[in-house]
Amino acid sequence: MTSPGKDLPEIPSDISLITGPTMIAICLNWGLMGVLLVQIFFYHVSFPKDSVTIKSLVYGLFVLDILQTALVTADAFHWFVFGFGDMNRLDDTFLNSWDVPLLDSVIALIVQCFYSWRIYVLQKSAIFPVLIVLVSLCQCGAGVAVAIIAHRLGKLSLISTEVAEQTTWLAASALADVLITIVLSWTLLRSRSSFLPVSGRRIGRIVALTVETNCLTAGVAVISLILFLGVPQHSTLVVPPTAIIAKLYTNCLVAVLNNRSLGSGTRFGTSTGSSNFQSFRMPELPSAAARRDQMLKVEVIQQTDTRDDDGIALRDFGKSQFSTQRGSNSF
């Protein structure tokens, strides 16, 4: 295939393995952007009284995800519109070195630091939160290094040469997510038996949501690492999972925040929100007076008379037997 004054490389027979994963990555990124828009709208309507810090976190991540989608779209036009049929352009990194590894690692760092703060609030200890933040900083640093090296190389086909940096980025990201899942679930489950059944059910729901969201992001990072190390001859296969990591992190975090409306039993659009983040703190045990108020007192009066065949009373098995039972809700 030629153009005036310029000879273009021949299109290879495995072109589908080059363009296919890239096109899937672009579509997935846009699809998750649509999901995020719905979640952000729900959050905006349901929690208008959240603190400025949390609002800045949510809307800041939203802006970063919009930026990533815009850059991914620019990449799509560069490869498939302006450079249609040009293998040189198709192999050009263009903005891909910044919109995927750089923004992925930065967004992951922000979300993982949020979970570290959540663990600190629950545990009142900085040991595990500091460990998670250090691992997250490691993945972020490696992601920035991948972006810089990829920009200097300028060729998507050379991505497989960044073994150390990309392996560190994806492995550390997965490790941080696994640590968050284990520590947060253990912290919540350890305290579950101390609360009312209703609170215990709510804690169970939080644990399930925590495991699901963090396992999802960790799983995608592991899949990316397996594809990167297992199929180095087809470097574009790693593009779809890495292109959606940032969107998954933001969607999962906003889903956790929106989960508070389910716990409070409010209808969509009627929750006023609160800055105390009831989903992130343990429910308080009732006071001793409150427990006494919840005590139940049951008095049963039983009188039994036994008579012979002539209707003459033989004996009275206690004119009144009283059985008093006290109970309370199990904690």
N, C-alpha and C positions, 0 to 999 in steps of 0.2 A: 504494500500500500504506500503510495507516494503522494507528496504535495509539491507544488511549484517551488523549485530551488532548494528542496530539502528532502533527503532520503530518511524515511522512518524505519525503525527496526521492525523486523517481521514479527507478527503476532504469534506467540507460542501456542502449542497445542493444549497446554494446561492453563489457558487464560482464565477458565472458570474458577480455578483455585486461587487466582490472584484477585479478580474482580468480585467474585461471589462473596467471600467473607467480608470484604470491605463494604459492599452494598448492604449486607445483613447488619453489620455494625451500625451503619448510618440509620437504617430503619429502626433498629432497636433503640438507639439513642433518642430518636424523635418520639417513639412510642412511650418510653419512660418519661420523657418530658411532658407528654400529655397527662400521664398519671400524676406527675408532680404538680401540675397546674391545678388539678382537682383537689389534691390534698392541701395545697397552699390556700385555696379558696375556703375549704372547710375550716382550716385553722384560723384564717382571718375572721371568719364569721363567728366561730365558736369561742374563741379565746381572746377577746379584745383587751382584757385586763391583765394579760401576762406582762411580766416585767420587761423593761427596755432591753435587758441583756438577752433574754430568750427570743424576743422579737428580732433583735439584731442578728442573732444566730440563724434563725429560720430564714429571714429575708436576705441575709448575706449569702447563705448557701444557695438560695434561689437565684440570686444574681449570677453567682459563679456557674451554676448549671445552665442558665440562659446563655452566658458567654461561651460555654463549651459547645452547646448546640449550634450557636452561630458559627463558631470556628469549624466544627464538623461539617456544616453545610457548605462553608467556603471550600473545604477540602473536596467535597463531593463535586462541586462545580469545576474545580481545578482539574480533577482526574477524569470526570465523565462527561463534562460539557465542553469546556474550553480546550481540553486535551484529548477529546474523543479519538481513539485509534492510535494515540501517540504513546508508545510504551515507555518512552523516556519520562513523560509527564506522570504516567501511572506509577512509576517507581520513585517519583519525587516526594519527599516527606512533606513539603510545603508547610502547613501549619500543624500537621499531625503530631509533631514532636512536643508541641505545647498544649494542644487541647486534650491529649490523652494522658501521657505519663505525668506531666506537670500538674494539671488540674485534678486528676485522679488522686494523686498523692496528697495534695493540699487539702482537698475536701475530706479525704480519709482521716487526715490528721485532726481536723476540726471536729469531726464526728466522734472519733475515738477519744479525744480529750473531753468531750461532753460526757461520754459514758464513764470516763475516769472520775470526773467530778461527781457523777451520780453515785458511784461506788464509795467515794469519800464521804458523801453525805450520809449514806446508810451505815458504813462501817465505823466512821469517826477515826479512821486510820489511813495514813498516807502511803503505806508500804506497797500495796498492790496498785493503787492509782499511779504512783511514781514509776513503777515497773512498766505499766502499760504505756504511759506517756513516753518513756525512753524507747520502747520498741516502736511506737508510732513515729517518733522523730527519726528513727533509723529508716523506716520505710519511706518517709517523706524525703529524707536526704537522698536515698537511693533513687527515688522517682525523679527528683530534680536532676540528678546526675544522668539518668537515662535520657531525659529531655534534651539536655545540653549536648550529650554525645550524639544523639540521633540527629539533632540540627546540624552538627558539624559534619556528620557523615553524608547527610542529604539524600540517602537512598533507603527506601523501605526494605529492599532486599538484603541490606546489611544489618538489619535489626538483630539477626541471630548472632552477631559478633559481640553484642553487649551482654555476655553471659553473666558475669559477676554482678553488674549493677541491676539488671532486670530480675535476676534470681533473688537478690536481696530485697528489692522493692516488693515483689509479689509474696515471697515467703514471710517477710516481716509483717506485711499487711494481714495475711491470714493468721499469723501467730497472735497479733494484737486482738483480732476478733475472737479467737478461741479463748484467750485469757479473759476477755470481757465476759463472754458467755459463761465460763466456769465460775469466775469469782462472783459475778452478779447473781447468778442462779443459786449458788451456795449460800450467799448472804441472805437472800430472800427466803429460801427454804429452811434455813436454820432457825429463823424467827417465826416461821409460819404457825407453829404449834402454840405460840403465845397469844394468839389473837382470836377474836370471835370468828365463827364459821363464815360470816359474810366477808370479813376482812381476809380470811384465809383463802376464800375463793378468788378474791380480787388479786391477792398476791400470786396465786396460781396462774391467773390470766397474764399477769405481768411477766412471770417467769417464762411462760410459753411464748409470749411475744418476743422476749429478749432472746431466747434460744433460736426462734425462727429467723429473726432479722439478722442476727450476727452469724448464724450458720449459713445464711444465704450469701452474705458478702464474703465470708471466709471460703465458701465453696467455689464461688466464681474466681477468687484469687488463686485457689488451688488448681482449678481447671485451666486457667491461663498459664500457670507455671508448668503444668503437665504438657500442654500443647507447645509451649516455647521450648522446653527441653526435649520432648519426645519427637517432635516433627520439625527439626531445624531447617529442612529443605523447603518447607512451605511456611515461611515466616508470617504470612498474612493470616494464617489460621488463628493467631493469637489476638487479632484485632477485635473481633466481636466481643469476647468477654471483657477485655480491657476497656473497650469503648463505653461499657455500661456500668463499670464499677462506681464511678462518681454518682451517677443517677440512683443506683441502688442504695448507697450510703445516705443520700439526702432523703429519698423516699422512706427508708426505714426509720430514720430519726423523726421525721414529721409524723409518721404513722404512730410512733410511740407517744408523741405529744398529743395527737388526736385521740389516742386511746383513753385519755382522761374523761372525755365526754361519755364514753360507754360506762366507765366506772361510776360516774355521778348520776347516771340515769336520766340525763337531760335530753331533750329533743334537739334535732339539728336546728341551729339558728337561735336557740333560746338560752344556751349556756352563756353565763357572763364571764367565765374563765376566772382564774386566780393565779397569783404569782407565787403561791406557796407550794405549787407543784405536788398535789396530793398523790400523784402516781409515783413520785420519786422518793417519798418519805414513808416510813412505816406508820400504820395507823396506831394511835395512842390507846393504851389499855384503859378501860373504865376505872374510875376511882372506887374506893371501898364503899362509899355511900351509894354510888350508882349500882354497884353489885348487890347491895342489900335491897335496893328498890326492885331489883329484878328477881329477888327470891320469891318463890311460890309457896304458899301455905295452904295445905289441903287438910280439912278436918272431916273424918268419917265417923259417924255415930252408928253403932250396931247394937241392937237389943235382941236377945234370943230367949224365948220361953219354951220350955219342954213340958208337955202335959201327957197324962195317961189317957186311956180310952174313955174314961168318964169325964174328961175335961178338967181334972184336978191338976193344978200345977205341981210338978215334982220338984223342980229347982230352976233357978234363974242363972243362966250362964253370964252373969254380968249385965246389969241393966244398961250400962253404957260402956262400950269399949271405944276408946279414942285412939286413933292412929294419925299422927301428925307427920307429914312428910315435907321436907324442905328440899328444894332443888334449884338449880340455876343452869343457865346456858353453859355448855361446855366450852372451854377456851382452848 
